[in-house]
């Protein structure tokens, strides 16, 4: 299947162009804000719309700063050591989810310290919103015909414009389904079931780590990195700690809940 001709610009007014990728970010933030408000009411957390707005603002800062710094460190450190000013050229692209995650964790620690909130409660709330942004972001990657998959002979393989003549896995859509839809459903069900504090947050870490690790088997690794230790990709090496920490965290939270009920 040949990649559909999708104009990356939705519409333009003079020099102002509204692009699909930017729209995906906007939809992700709006959807995340609505979900966080809904979950805060569902779980009866002591946060109103104003507090959720503040939290989202902190989260955006963490995503952008952490995502950019993470990309420069994890994926292209040698280049940015030679061109340090280009670290700030965020409009040229280059963001890392794992770096964004670390950035969000850093601002959450600060936010909870400043506001005297439980870190587990706030983390559980935030992860209810993240899959929405991830899902829209991966759709944006597909529209931009970037971050494509490895070659495949499956009937739904896509010939991407800049990836040669061979059909490839539409790995962006696989990730949109797993990291977006499936992860959103699981996290939301945990909130509906009133899971113990920390379970939703650690479940997000474990499941994202698992889904990303699996998706990397059909995703084309970055050309300048290729395959690393044991044939693993950088995405797999960064996701494996998430899976391990998330799984250990779930066990800890459940054992702690059992201990408190005894």
Rosetta blueprint (number, residue, H / E / L):
1 X L
2 X E
3 X L
4 X L
5 X L
6 X L
7 X L
8 X L
9 X E
10 X E
11 X E
12 X E
13 X E
14 X L
15 X L
16 X E
17 X E
18 X E
19 X E
20 X H
21 X H
22 X H
23 X H
24 X H
25 X H
26 X H
27 X H
28 X H
29 X H
30 X H
31 X H
32 X H
33 X H
34 X H
35 X H
36 X H
37 X H
38 X H
39 X H
40 X H
41 X H
42 X H
43 X L
44 X L
45 X L
46 X L
47 X L
48 X L
49 X H
50 X H
51 X H
52 X H
53 X H
54 X H
55 X H
56 X H
57 X H
58 X H
59 X H
60 X H
61 X H
62 X H
63 X H
64 X H
65 X H
66 X H
67 X H
68 X H
69 X H
70 X H
71 X H
72 X H
73 X H
74 X H
75 X L
76 X L
77 X H
78 X H
79 X H
80 X H
81 X H
82 X H
83 X L
84 X H
85 X H
86 X H
87 X H
88 X H
89 X L
90 X H
91 X H
92 X H
93 X L
94 X L
95 X L
96 X L
97 X H
98 X H
99 X H
100 X H
101 X H
102 X H
103 X H
104 X H
105 X H
106 X H
107 X H
108 X H
109 X H
110 X H
111 X H
112 X H
113 X H
114 X H
115 X H
116 X L
117 X L
118 X L
119 X H
120 X H
121 X H
122 X H
123 X H
124 X H
125 X H
126 X H
127 X H
128 X H
129 X H
130 X H
131 X H
132 X H
133 X H
134 X H
135 X H
136 X H
137 X H
138 X H
139 X H
140 X H
141 X H
142 X H
143 X H
144 X L
145 X L
146 X L
147 X L
148 X L
149 X E
150 X L
151 X E
152 X L
153 X L
154 X L
155 X L
156 X L
157 X L
158 X E
159 X E
160 X L
161 X L
162 X L
163 X L
164 X L
165 X L
166 X L
167 X L
168 X E
169 X L
170 X L
171 X H
172 X H
173 X H
174 X H
175 X H
176 X H
177 X H
178 X H
179 X H
180 X H
181 X H
182 X H
183 X H
184 X H
185 X H
186 X H
187 X H
188 X H
189 X H
190 X H
191 X H
192 X H
193 X L
194 X L
195 X L
196 X L
197 X L
198 X L
199 X H
200 X H
201 X H
202 X H
203 X H
204 X H
205 X H
206 X H
207 X H
208 X H
209 X H
210 X H
211 X H
212 X H
213 X H
214 X H
215 X H
216 X L
217 X L
218 X L
219 X E
220 X L
221 X L
222 X L
223 X L
224 X L
225 X L
226 X L
227 X L
228 X L
229 X H
230 X H
231 X H
232 X L
233 X L
234 X H
235 X H
236 X H
237 X H
238 X H
239 X H
240 X H
241 X H
242 X H
243 X H
244 X H
245 X H
246 X H
247 X H
248 X H
249 X H
250 X H
251 X H
252 X H
253 X H
254 X H
255 X H
256 X H
257 X H
258 X H
259 X H
260 X H
261 X H
262 X L
